[in-house]
Amino acid sequence: MAKIFYVVEKAADYTQCNFFKTEKEALAYGISEFPDFDMFDEPKEDLEDDAWFHGDKLEFKKGILFSFEEGSAYVEAYDEDEAREYCSDDIMSDGAAIFFDGFTKGMYGYLGNGADGKGRKWDWDGGRFNESKITKTNMKHVKLFEEFVNKIKN
């Protein structure tokens, strides 16, 4: 089972979650955003920016669902099929969600005016699933122009 640490920032018009491999990294990030931040405490309010911050850890096997519904943000362990079912049945059009199928360095999710993030597999915008457009390619198999030309000549 994998373990990650995260810091959630909720403001009036967006919610963002940043994920970290260690508690030390998460704590440093939280303090850089809000000086009174402490991991695992009740959410801390920044009255100046009308936002709150919360840090915690999550153990997961297959994936992570970061969701926002009814004014609250959630970070939960889900497998992909359960996450899709939860989004389409339970969240419906009142919220949004992002699914991550594992942890990658720099991973974050943003839910506000749309959904964005790094390391996400898909997001739910309240009406449909949007698959990530990031693809991995192996450039060593890309043929050069000369290889195409030579193949045509022979």
C-alpha positions as CSV (number, residue, x, y, z in Angstrom):
1,M,0.0,0.0,0.0
2,A,1.4,3.4,-1.0
3,K,1.3,6.4,1.3
4,I,1.2,10.1,0.3
5,F,0.8,13.4,2.1
6,Y,-1.2,16.3,0.8
7,V,-2.2,19.9,1.4
8,V,-5.6,21.2,0.4
9,E,-6.3,24.8,-0.1
10,K,-9.9,25.9,-0.4
11,A,-10.8,29.4,-1.4
12,A,-14.1,31.0,-2.4
13,D,-13.8,30.2,-6.1
14,Y,-11.4,27.2,-6.2
15,T,-9.9,24.2,-4.4
16,Q,-6.4,22.9,-4.9
17,C,-4.6,19.8,-3.6
18,N,-0.8,19.3,-3.8
19,F,0.6,15.9,-3.2
20,F,4.0,15.0,-1.6
21,K,6.0,11.9,-1.0
22,T,7.0,12.9,2.6
23,E,5.4,14.7,5.4
24,K,8.3,17.0,5.6
25,E,7.7,18.2,2.0
26,A,4.0,18.7,2.7
27,L,4.7,20.6,5.9
28,A,7.2,22.9,4.1
29,Y,4.8,23.6,1.3
30,G,1.9,24.3,3.8
31,I,4.0,26.7,5.8
32,S,5.2,28.5,2.7
33,E,1.5,29.2,1.8
34,F,0.2,29.9,5.3
35,P,2.7,30.5,8.2
36,D,0.4,29.0,10.9
37,F,-0.1,25.7,8.9
38,D,0.5,22.4,10.7
39,M,-0.1,18.9,9.3
40,F,-3.1,16.8,10.6
41,D,-4.7,19.7,12.5
42,E,-8.1,21.0,11.9
43,P,-8.3,23.2,8.8
44,K,-6.6,26.6,9.3
45,E,-8.3,29.7,8.0
46,D,-6.5,32.5,6.3
47,L,-9.0,35.3,6.9
48,E,-7.1,37.8,4.8
49,D,-7.5,35.6,1.7
50,D,-10.8,34.0,2.7
51,A,-9.2,30.5,2.3
52,W,-8.4,27.5,4.5
53,F,-5.6,25.0,4.5
54,H,-5.5,21.4,5.6
55,G,-2.8,18.7,5.5
56,D,-3.2,15.0,5.9
57,K,-1.9,11.6,4.7
58,L,-3.6,9.0,2.6
59,E,-2.8,5.3,2.1
60,F,-4.0,3.9,-1.2
61,K,-3.7,0.8,-3.4
62,K,-5.0,1.7,-6.8
63,G,-5.8,5.4,-7.1
64,I,-6.7,8.8,-5.6
65,L,-9.9,10.7,-6.1
66,F,-9.7,14.5,-5.3
67,S,-13.3,15.8,-5.4
68,F,-15.3,18.9,-4.5
69,E,-19.0,18.8,-3.7
70,E,-21.4,20.7,-1.5
71,G,-18.7,23.2,-0.4
72,S,-16.2,20.5,0.8
73,A,-13.1,19.0,-0.6
74,Y,-12.3,15.3,-0.3
75,V,-9.1,13.2,-1.0
76,E,-9.9,9.5,-0.9
77,A,-8.5,6.2,-2.0
78,Y,-10.5,4.7,-4.9
79,D,-9.9,2.3,-7.7
80,E,-10.7,3.7,-11.2
81,D,-14.0,1.9,-11.7
82,E,-15.4,2.9,-8.3
83,A,-14.3,6.5,-8.8
84,R,-16.1,6.7,-12.2
85,E,-19.2,5.3,-10.7
86,Y,-19.1,7.6,-7.7
87,C,-18.6,10.7,-9.9
88,S,-21.4,9.8,-12.3
89,D,-23.9,8.6,-9.7
90,D,-23.2,10.5,-6.5
91,I,-21.5,13.8,-7.4
92,M,-23.7,14.3,-10.6
93,S,-23.7,17.9,-11.7
94,D,-23.1,19.5,-8.3
95,G,-19.3,18.9,-8.0
96,A,-16.1,18.1,-9.8
97,A,-13.4,15.5,-9.4
98,I,-9.9,14.5,-10.6
99,F,-8.6,10.9,-10.6
100,F,-4.9,10.0,-10.2
101,D,-3.8,6.4,-10.8
102,G,-0.7,6.8,-8.7
103,F,1.8,9.3,-7.4
104,T,4.2,11.3,-9.5
105,K,6.5,14.1,-8.2
106,G,4.8,17.5,-8.5
107,M,1.4,16.0,-8.7
108,Y,-1.5,18.4,-8.0
109,G,-5.2,18.9,-8.7
110,Y,-7.1,22.2,-9.2
111,L,-10.9,22.4,-9.2
112,G,-12.3,25.8,-9.9
113,N,-13.1,27.4,-13.3
114,G,-12.6,24.0,-14.8
115,A,-10.3,21.1,-13.7
116,D,-6.6,21.0,-14.1
117,G,-3.7,19.2,-12.7
118,K,-0.4,17.3,-13.1
119,G,-0.4,13.5,-13.1
120,R,-4.1,13.1,-13.5
121,K,-5.7,10.4,-15.5
122,W,-9.1,12.0,-16.0
123,D,-11.4,14.6,-14.5
124,W,-15.1,14.9,-14.0
125,D,-16.6,18.3,-14.7
126,G,-20.1,17.6,-13.4
127,G,-21.4,16.3,-16.7
128,R,-18.8,14.2,-18.4
129,F,-15.4,12.6,-18.0
130,N,-12.4,14.3,-19.6
131,E,-9.5,12.0,-20.3
132,S,-6.0,13.3,-19.8
133,K,-4.4,14.2,-23.2
134,I,-0.9,13.5,-21.9
135,T,0.6,10.5,-23.8
136,K,4.0,8.9,-23.4
137,T,6.0,8.3,-26.6
138,N,9.1,6.4,-27.2
139,M,11.2,8.6,-29.6
140,K,13.7,5.9,-30.4
141,H,11.2,4.3,-32.8
142,V,10.5,7.5,-34.8
143,K,11.9,7.2,-38.3
144,L,14.0,9.9,-39.9
145,F,12.9,11.4,-43.2
146,E,15.8,9.6,-45.0
147,E,14.5,6.3,-43.8
148,F,11.1,7.0,-45.3
149,V,12.6,8.2,-48.6
150,N,15.0,5.2,-48.8
151,K,12.1,2.8,-48.2
152,I,10.1,4.3,-51.1
153,K,13.1,4.1,-53.5
154,N,13.8,0.4,-52.7
